[in-house]
Amino acid sequence: MWEENVGVNVRARKVDKNSMVPPEEQIRSYIVENFLLGDEGELTASDSLLESGVLDSTGVLELVGFIEETFGVEVSNEDLVPENLDSINNVASFVEWKLKGRAEGVTKTA
């Protein structure tokens, strides 16, 4: 029962795909609300999400689901590398790169 409520709350917090909010802000908001329980603390955009314990392997998969759903891009297995997903900056750059590739009709992995 609790897990069902958590799922509903997480979905309700997701940012609209058509939002004018920059990807970095949407990603930060998602991470803070879903993994830090709303307490941003001293998290910077360049902090390692894995080394700091913000994300574990399950958290990475949840973040990938958020990226795919929110930004409408596909994250392939080859994309699952720290260079793409280990900090808010890396995730934002990755998303912007994917969005640019989608707009140009290019499919490319890291």
N, C-alpha and C positions, 0 to 999 in steps of 0.2 A: 504494500500500500504506500509506504513512504517513497519507494523508488518511482512509483507512478506519479506521485505529486512532484517529485524532483524533475522528472522528464517534462511535465507540463510547464513548470516554472522556467526551465532552461529554454524551451521553445518560445515561451512568451517573451523572454528577454532578448531574443535575437533581433538584430537590426534589419530593417527593411532592405531588400536587395536594391531598391531604387533610391536608397538614401544618398544624400550628398555628403555624408560624413566620410572623411578620408579613411581608407582601409586601416591605417595604423590605429586610429581612434576606435574603430569598430573592433579590431582584434584585441586591443588593450582592454576595452570594456568587457568583452567576452571572457577573457582570461581572468580579470579581476572578479567578475561576478560569479564565474563558474568554478574557479580553482582556488581563489583567495577569499571567497565568501564575502566579497565587497570591500575587503581591506587591502588597499593597494600597497600600503606600507612604503618601503623604499625601493620598490621595483622600478628599475629604469628600462628604457627601451632596448638597451644593449645587454642586459643581464641574461645569462644562460638560463633558460627555463628548466632545463634538465638538471644542470649542476646545482641550481638553487632549490631543487625539489618542488618547484611549482608544477611541473609536468612529469609524469612517469609514462611508461609505454601506453597504457590505456588512455591517459590524458592526451597523448599525441594523436591517437586515433580519434578521440572526440574533437580535437582541434581541427583535424583533417575534415571531419564531417561538417563542422561549422564553416570551414573555408569553402567546401564544395557547395553547400546549401546557400550560404550567404552571397557568395560572389559568382556562383554559377560556373565554376571552373572544375576541371577534373584533376585530381592529384594522383599521379601514377606511383607505382612502387618505386620507380627510379627517383621520384621526387622526395622520397622519405629519407632525407639526409639532414644533418644538423645545419648545413649551410642554408637550408630553406626554412627550417622550423625551430631553431634553438633559441631565438630571441624574438621580441616583438618587432624589432627592426628587420630581422631576417624574414619573418613571416610576411610583413608588409611589403618588402621588396619582392618576395616570391609571388605574392598575390598580384602586385602591379605588373610584374613580368608576365604572369599567366594571362591577365586581362588584356595586356598589349598583344600577346600572341594570339589570343582569341579574336581580337579585333582585326588583326592582320591575317587571320586564317592559318597561323603557324602553330604546329605542335612540336614542342621541344622539351627535353628533360634536362635536369641539371648536369 
